[in-house]
Amino acid sequence: MPVIQKCDNCGTPTPIYRLAAVILDGHMAQICPRCLSTEQARVDLPYSPRTDQGAIQPSTSRDAW
């Protein structure tokens, strides 16, 4: 049985693994998938994807070993 928590936006009871942690109107919130798809103008992801997709990280490169 999943742990249920209310969506911070609409209050719909949702399994906790379905909630997304986002920045909603300037504060951290956990919202359901329906609000995530309908409230795109109000949602900021806390960690945006990097723009340098092909960058090599020296800590994981075999040349650094």
N, C-alpha and C positions, 0 to 999 in steps of 0.2 A: 504494500500500500504506500503510495507516494506521499511525501510531505506537501501539504497544500499551503500556499501563501497568497495573499491578495495582491493583485496588480496595483502599483502605486498610482496609476493613471485612472483606470476605470473601476477598480475594486473587484474585478472578476476573480474568484478563487481559481488558482492555477497551480499545477504541480511545480515545485521549486526548480526542477531541472529544465523546465520550459521557459522560465523567466530570463530576460536579458538585462544585464546591468549596463545602463546607459546614463548619459548626462541629459536630463530632461529639464529644459528651461533653466539651466545653470546649476542644478544640483543632482547628485547621484540618485538614481531611481531604478527599481526593478519592475519592468513592464512585460506584459504578455505578448505573444507573437502577433495578435491582432492589432494591438496598439503600436507595436513596432512597425508594422506595415502601413498603418493609416496616419501616423503622426510624424512622418519623415521630416517635416519642416521644423519640428520642435526638438528632434533627437540629434545628439552628437555622440559619436562613439568615443569612449574614453581613451582608446589607443588606436589611432588611425594607422593604416598600413603604410609602410615605408615606400618612398618613391624610387629608391635605388634597388630595384628587385634583384639584380644580378651581382650584388656586392659580395665579395669573399670575406669571410670573417677570419682574421688571423688566428684566433684561438682554436678554430676547428680545422684549419688547413693542415694538410700533411707536411707541407714545407716547414711549418713551425716546430715540428717534432724533432 
